[in-house]
Amino acid sequence: MPDQQTFPILVVDDEEEILFTTSITLRSAGFPLVLTESDSRNVMEILARQEVALVLLDLYMPHLPGYELLKEITANHPEIPVIVVTAANEVGMAVECMKAGAFDYFVKPVEPPRLLATVRKALEMHALRSQVNSLSSHILTGGLDNEEAFAPIITRNRKMHSIFQYLEAIAPSNQPLLVTGETGVGKELVARTVHNISGRKGPFVAVNIAGLDDMVFSDTLFGHRKGAFTGADRQREGLIAKAAGGTLFLDEIGDLQPSSQVKLLRLLQEQEYYPLGADTPVRADARIVVATNRDLKAMMADGSFRKDLYYRLSAHQVLIPPLRDRREDIPLLVEHFFDEAAASLSRQKPTIPPELTCYLGTYAFPGNIRELRAMVFDAMARHEKGVLSLAAFREVIGNPRSPAETSPLPFLKGLREESGNAGRMPTLKEAEDALIAHALSIANGNQGIASAHLGITRQALNKRLNRRTADE
Ligand SMILES: Nc1ncnc2c1ncn2[C@@H]1O[C@H](COP(=O)(O)OP(=O)(O)OP(=O)(O)O)[C@@H](O)[C@H]1O
């Protein structure tokens, strides 16, 4: 949320009284980091020494006039927005300042709500510019600054590594993050990692909001005052307060009821909320990260998810690919989960048969990584000694075919068409050749996986391939 500042606002004015009142206005509106400077000649040195998110600049000052300083700041620090505040209501000067790169221009006395709205916008712009810079430098170097923070997310997939770079760039932002992806792909793990590298000192608080009615949702998030409803015999702190200075992770956001959607939207817009039974609002200071395996765009289209809430939540967003689209991760994950299971059961890790990863490579994993983890833990619990048996995996996977990929019907039809005689059925040999070619193609040429798709042993596939070569 924008009230969590990363860098200070610098207020420059030769009148001490204005410096004092402006910093009080900013601090009480939730911007605690404020620097003040009454001598304009010191400003460039301050900017060289430390990062500043925004400059509020008086125009008429002795020694170095604000207009000259504005030009120096925009030339040397184009990423810092400058809001000009002046006693003179001159249209010409306002135009000159905007031409010189000012973010906005105010005439004193400035109404605090207008000034604060512009300060918020300018800070958001500064945060976005920093993210773009960080993202570009990550893309150019191809590396990560927090390699070890991502270590719990086991992967060697290229798409996942690009996702890590994006997450590292947006982690310090206070704007919401939407994490989407099928069930069990690791959305919560990603949310925790983003929190760990965000620099936020408060805790990571997670809650699954599926099935919460509006009253329970409000009470869980916002808490209540004593006597707010029958049975509220004590004041209760909500999760937003518990996550102060940290991250509040709302899982299954697609299941949020319409009335709760309005409340969450208000929280994101105003950065404040009312505990049940309270008449004064409380400021919120938790970054909101949400996750869902539902298609929020389709839900917006059918009216079951508010558009305005979607756009607020998706300031940053990431889609985690399913395990079947990153099969190269299966061997790493299998090793990792066997280590984990052996440690948790205080048993020795079994010898893993080499055909296991081939076999798992044929399965579509509708439950993704959670499903793979459960299979490994189950196999480990049943294992007695020596080489691991595949029986525990066979029970779940059964016939290792994923219907969408391996249904023979489309190419049997194709074969009839290709043969130029739509009425003739393909021969057994034509069908076998086509099935083998198709299995090899979906297995990327891996004979172990192709044989599992075909329901035969690797040796049997090899024999057939050799026979075909001899026939040709
Ligand atoms: N890349 C990974 N490396 C290691 N463990 C992982 C990885 N991805 C997920 N896991 C583990 O898989 C399990 C499921 O992950 P997680 O709960 O983060 O998924 P999810 O997408 O949030 O699921 P859901 O949609 O059901 O809430 C957890 O035990 C998690 O630690």
Ligand as a Chemical Component Dictionary entry (heavy atoms), coordinates in Angstrom:
data_LIG
# 
_chem_comp.id                   LIG 
_chem_comp.type                 NON-POLYMER 
_chem_comp.pdbx_formal_charge   0 
_chem_comp.three_letter_code    LIG 
# 
loop_
_chem_comp_atom.comp_id 
_chem_comp_atom.atom_id 
_chem_comp_atom.alt_atom_id 
_chem_comp_atom.type_symbol 
_chem_comp_atom.charge 
_chem_comp_atom.model_Cartn_x 
_chem_comp_atom.model_Cartn_y 
_chem_comp_atom.model_Cartn_z 
_chem_comp_atom.pdbx_ordinal 
LIG N1  N1  N 0 8.836  -25.453 -6.838 1  
LIG C1  C1  C 0 8.596  -26.039 -5.665 2  
LIG N2  N2  N 0 9.607  -26.587 -4.974 3  
LIG C2  C2  C 0 9.380  -27.226 -3.813 4  
LIG N3  N3  N 0 8.167  -27.334 -3.246 5  
LIG C3  C3  C 0 7.142  -26.792 -3.880 6  
LIG C4  C4  C 0 7.292  -26.095 -5.103 7  
LIG N4  N4  N 0 6.083  -25.632 -5.500 8  
LIG C5  C5  C 0 5.208  -26.032 -4.566 9  
LIG N5  N5  N 0 5.829  -26.721 -3.588 10 
LIG C6  C6  C 0 5.189  -27.378 -2.434 11 
LIG O1  O1  O 0 3.946  -27.911 -2.923 12 
LIG C7  C7  C 0 2.906  -27.715 -1.975 13 
LIG C8  C8  C 0 1.802  -26.873 -2.589 14 
LIG O2  O2  O 0 2.286  -25.537 -2.771 15 
LIG P1  P1  P 0 1.386  -24.245 -2.468 16 
LIG O3  O3  O 0 0.516  -24.472 -1.269 17 
LIG O4  O4  O 0 2.281  -23.063 -2.458 18 
LIG O5  O5  O 0 0.476  -24.280 -3.777 19 
LIG P2  P2  P 0 -0.759 -23.336 -4.173 20 
LIG O6  O6  O 0 -0.616 -23.053 -5.611 21 
LIG O7  O7  O 0 -0.820 -22.182 -3.233 22 
LIG O8  O8  O 0 -1.985 -24.320 -3.936 23 
LIG P3  P3  P 0 -3.587 -23.953 -3.824 24 
LIG O9  O9  O 0 -4.017 -23.385 -5.131 25 
LIG O10 O10 O 0 -4.216 -25.283 -3.592 26 
LIG O11 O11 O 0 -3.724 -23.013 -2.669 27 
LIG C9  C9  C 0 3.559  -27.081 -0.755 28 
LIG O12 O12 O 0 3.937  -28.119 0.122  29 
LIG C10 C10 C 0 4.797  -26.409 -1.337 30 
LIG O13 O13 O 0 5.806  -26.273 -0.370 31 
# 
loop_
_chem_comp_bond.comp_id 
_chem_comp_bond.atom_id_1 
_chem_comp_bond.atom_id_2 
_chem_comp_bond.value_order 
_chem_comp_bond.pdbx_ordinal 
LIG N1  C1  SING 1  
LIG C1  N2  SING 2  
LIG C1  C4  DOUB 3  
LIG N2  C2  DOUB 4  
LIG C2  N3  SING 5  
LIG N3  C3  DOUB 6  
LIG C3  C4  SING 7  
LIG C3  N5  SING 8  
LIG C4  N4  SING 9  
LIG N4  C5  DOUB 10 
LIG C5  N5  SING 11 
LIG N5  C6  SING 12 
LIG C6  O1  SING 13 
LIG C6  C10 SING 14 
LIG O1  C7  SING 15 
LIG C7  C8  SING 16 
LIG C7  C9  SING 17 
LIG C8  O2  SING 18 
LIG O2  P1  SING 19 
LIG P1  O3  DOUB 20 
LIG P1  O4  SING 21 
LIG P1  O5  SING 22 
LIG O5  P2  SING 23 
LIG P2  O6  DOUB 24 
LIG P2  O7  SING 25 
LIG P2  O8  SING 26 
LIG O8  P3  SING 27 
LIG P3  O9  DOUB 28 
LIG P3  O10 SING 29 
LIG P3  O11 SING 30 
LIG C9  O12 SING 31 
LIG C9  C10 SING 32 
LIG C10 O13 SING 33 
# 
